[in-house]
Amino acid sequence: MEPDLADIRRIYWLSETVHNLNYFAPESRAATDALGCKGLWMGYFGFRAAPLGAVGPDAAAALFVSFSPAMLRRALPDVWAVAPPERFITARMEVTDRLYRRIWGERVADDPGIAELTQLTAEAVATLPTLGRPMAAANQALPLPGQPHLAFWQSLTTLREHRGDAHVALLVADGLDSVQALILACGYGKYPAEQMRSGRKWSEDEWRHGIDTLAGRGLVTADGALTGRGQAHRSRLEAETDRLAAVPYQALGSEAAGRLAELLVPLARRHSEEPGYPVTPPVDMPDPYRVPAG
């Protein structure tokens, strides 16, 4: 039996919570500062873009929806003068090792739950279709590290980027640009609007133009709040993303996908409690930490 789309959405949120901490934990900032990066975001773009090779800001802007081109130009391609992509790939594995040992203890590499997660996520990644999914393909092509906790994070990254690639394709097909997509996400309750506007380096004029364009489609009000039509539209985009992201979990089957969610729950809960790493569950997921019965 295949998992339903609600289960796939929940696995996505749990995975995202676990995966993303690696970019924002103090271990990450310490590692990228040591390489010579200037600020958190230069390190973030170095870590996330490294599997693609030494890409420039235009290529990254085409893939990393929500960041303004001006923000990307502040980090790329300068980050590759700090260290080559291969060094960032190594560094993000070093960060994963230090972070997981701090949070889960020095025996994390021998933890049976992590070993099971490693097996499940590796099986899911093995079935991924990557046509038209550049971020997923770049991460899938990386060799899996030998230590289970490192292999788990790398497989989780590939799954995360696989869903993200599909979401970007849907946004483009819907006629949305990066700032409009971010405004819709903020209106949906995923992010605080002003924090995202300033944090992702969108100017007030760019933000205003995005709101006006969406208002012209009847999706938001003049202050950027979603209309009823906008809520339904954003929900449809998420549901369609879930459908396009379903392949690896359908290949696992309902029982194994449920077990994956069960194993992710304590990791996601613990990671969400890290200082400076606020995590807000999706508005349509009132109980993300439930453990499946049976």
C-alpha positions in Angstrom: 0.0 0.0 0.0 1.3 3.5 -0.9 1.4 6.4 1.7 -1.1 9.1 1.1 -0.2 12.7 0.4 -0.7 13.9 4.0 1.9 11.4 5.1 4.3 12.6 2.4 3.8 16.2 3.5 4.5 15.3 7.1 7.7 13.4 6.1 8.8 16.5 4.2 8.3 18.8 7.1 10.1 16.5 9.5 12.9 16.0 7.0 13.2 19.8 6.4 13.4 20.4 10.1 16.2 17.9 10.6 18.1 18.8 7.4 18.1 22.6 7.7 19.7 22.9 11.1 23.1 22.0 9.5 23.1 25.3 7.7 22.4 27.4 10.8 23.9 25.6 13.8 26.9 27.2 15.5 29.1 24.3 14.1 28.2 25.4 10.6 29.1 29.1 11.2 32.3 28.1 12.9 33.3 26.0 9.9 32.5 28.5 7.2 34.1 31.3 9.2 37.3 29.2 9.4 37.2 28.7 5.7 37.1 32.5 5.3 33.4 33.2 4.5 32.0 36.6 5.4 28.8 36.0 7.2 26.2 33.3 7.6 24.8 33.5 4.1 28.0 33.2 2.2 28.6 29.9 4.1 25.0 28.8 3.4 25.3 29.4 -0.3 28.7 27.7 -0.4 27.3 24.6 1.4 24.1 24.3 -0.6 25.5 25.2 -4.0 28.7 23.1 -3.8 27.3 19.9 -5.4 26.5 22.0 -8.5 30.1 23.1 -8.9 31.4 26.7 -9.0 28.1 28.2 -10.1 27.5 32.0 -10.3 24.6 34.0 -8.9 22.4 33.8 -12.0 22.4 30.0 -12.0 21.8 29.9 -8.2 18.9 32.5 -8.5 17.2 30.1 -11.0 17.3 27.3 -8.4 17.1 29.0 -4.9 13.7 30.6 -4.9 13.0 33.3 -2.3 16.5 34.8 -2.4 16.9 38.1 -4.3 19.5 38.1 -7.1 21.2 41.0 -5.2 21.7 38.8 -2.2 23.1 36.0 -4.3 25.5 38.3 -6.0 27.0 39.2 -2.6 28.1 35.6 -2.1 28.6 34.2 -5.5 31.0 33.6 -7.2 33.2 35.1 -4.5 32.6 32.1 -2.2 34.6 29.9 -4.6 37.7 32.1 -4.0 37.4 31.2 -0.3 37.4 27.5 -1.1 36.5 25.2 -4.0 33.1 23.4 -4.0 34.8 20.1 -3.1 36.1 21.7 0.2 32.6 22.9 1.0 31.2 19.4 0.4 33.8 18.0 2.8 33.1 20.8 5.3 29.4 20.2 5.4 30.0 16.5 6.3 32.4 17.6 9.0 29.7 19.9 10.4 27.2 17.1 10.3 29.6 14.9 12.3 30.2 17.5 15.0 26.6 18.6 15.2 25.2 15.1 15.5 27.8 14.1 18.1 26.9 17.1 20.2 23.1 16.6 19.9 23.0 12.8 19.9 26.2 11.7 21.6 29.5 10.3 20.6 27.9 6.9 19.8 25.7 8.4 17.1 27.6 6.5 14.4 26.5 3.2 16.1 22.9 4.2 16.9 20.5 1.5 15.5 17.8 4.2 14.8 20.3 6.2 12.7 21.3 3.0 10.9 17.7 2.3 10.1 17.1 5.9 8.9 20.2 5.6 6.7 18.9 2.4 5.1 15.4 3.9 4.5 16.6 7.2 3.1 19.2 5.5 0.9 16.5 3.2 -0.5 14.3 6.2 -1.2 17.1 8.1 -2.9 17.9 5.1 -5.1 14.5 5.4 -6.8 14.5 9.2 -7.4 13.7 10.5 -10.9 16.1 13.5 -11.5 15.1 14.6 -14.9 14.5 18.4 -14.6 15.6 18.3 -11.0 19.2 19.8 -11.0 19.6 20.1 -7.2 18.5 16.5 -6.6 20.6 15.2 -9.4 23.7 17.0 -8.1 23.3 15.7 -4.6 22.3 12.2 -5.7 25.6 12.0 -7.7 27.7 12.5 -4.6 29.1 9.3 -3.0 27.5 8.5 0.3 29.9 8.8 3.3 30.8 5.6 5.1 29.5 6.6 8.5 25.7 6.1 8.9 24.8 9.5 10.4 26.7 11.3 7.6 25.1 9.1 4.9 21.7 9.7 6.4 22.1 13.5 6.2 23.3 13.3 2.6 20.3 11.2 1.5 18.0 13.5 3.4 19.5 16.4 1.5 18.8 14.7 -1.8 15.2 14.1 -0.9 14.8 17.6 0.3 16.2 19.1 -2.9 14.1 16.7 -5.0 10.9 18.1 -3.6 12.3 21.7 -3.9 13.1 21.2 -7.6 9.5 20.1 -8.2 8.2 23.1 -6.3 10.3 25.5 -8.3 9.0 24.0 -11.5 5.4 24.4 -10.4 6.0 28.0 -9.4 7.4 28.8 -12.8 4.5 27.0 -14.5 2.1 29.1 -12.4 3.8 32.3 -13.6 5.2 33.2 -10.2 8.7 34.8 -9.8 10.8 34.5 -6.7 9.5 37.5 -4.8 5.8 36.5 -5.5 6.5 33.0 -4.4 7.9 34.3 -1.1 5.0 36.6 -0.6 2.6 33.8 -1.0 4.6 31.6 1.4 4.5 34.4 4.0 0.8 34.9 3.5 0.3 31.2 4.0 1.9 31.4 7.4 5.2 29.7 6.5 7.4 32.8 7.3 7.0 36.3 8.8 6.8 38.7 5.9 9.0 41.6 7.0 11.7 39.3 8.3 11.8 37.5 5.0 11.6 40.6 2.9 14.6 42.2 4.6 16.4 39.0 5.3 16.3 37.8 1.7 17.3 41.3 0.5 14.2 42.3 -1.4 13.7 46.0 -1.7 10.5 47.6 -0.6 9.7 48.5 -4.2 10.3 44.9 -5.3 8.1 43.6 -2.5 5.4 46.2 -3.4 5.5 45.2 -7.0 5.1 41.6 -6.1 2.1 42.2 -3.9 0.5 44.4 -6.6 1.0 41.6 -9.2 -0.5 39.0 -7.0 -3.4 41.3 -6.0 -4.1 41.7 -9.7 -4.7 37.9 -9.8 -6.9 38.1 -6.8 -4.5 36.1 -4.6 -3.6 38.7 -2.0 -5.0 41.9 -0.5 -3.2 45.2 -0.8 -1.2 44.5 2.4 0.0 41.0 1.2 -2.5 38.9 3.1 -3.9 35.9 1.2 -7.4 36.1 0.0 -9.6 33.0 0.1 -8.7 32.4 -3.5 -5.0 32.8 -2.6 -5.3 30.3 0.3 -6.8 27.8 -2.0 -4.3 28.5 -4.7 -1.3 28.1 -2.4 -2.8 24.9 -1.0 -3.1 23.5 -4.5 0.5 24.3 -5.2 1.6 22.5 -2.0 -0.6 19.5 -2.8 0.8 19.2 -6.3 4.3 19.5 -5.0 3.5 16.6 -2.6 2.3 14.6 -5.6 5.5 15.2 -7.5 7.6 14.4 -4.5 5.8 11.2 -3.8 7.8 8.8 -5.9 10.5 7.8 -3.4 8.0 7.2 -0.6 5.6 5.3 -2.8 8.6 3.1 -3.7 9.2 2.5 0.0 5.6 1.6 0.6 3.2 2.8 3.3 4.7 0.7 6.2 8.3 1.8 5.5 7.3 5.4 4.9 5.5 5.4 8.2 8.5 4.0 10.0 10.6 6.7 8.4 8.3 9.3 9.8 8.4 7.6 13.2 12.2 7.7 13.3 12.3 11.3 12.2 10.0 12.6 15.0 12.5 12.7 17.9 15.2 14.1 15.6 12.9 16.9 14.3 11.7 17.7 17.8 15.2 18.0 19.2 16.5 20.0 16.2 13.6 22.4 16.4 14.6 23.2 20.0 18.1 24.4 19.1 18.6 28.1 20.2 18.2 30.5 17.3 16.5 27.9 15.1 12.8 28.7 15.2 10.6 26.2 13.4 7.0 26.8 12.6 4.9 23.8 11.6 2.8 24.3 8.4 -0.6 25.7 9.0 -2.2 22.6 7.6 -0.2 20.3 9.9 -1.5 20.7 13.5 0.2 17.7 15.1 3.5 17.1 13.2 5.2 15.2 16.1 2.6 12.5 16.4 4.0 9.0 16.2 1.9 6.7 13.9 -0.1 4.1 15.8 0.6 0.4 15.4 
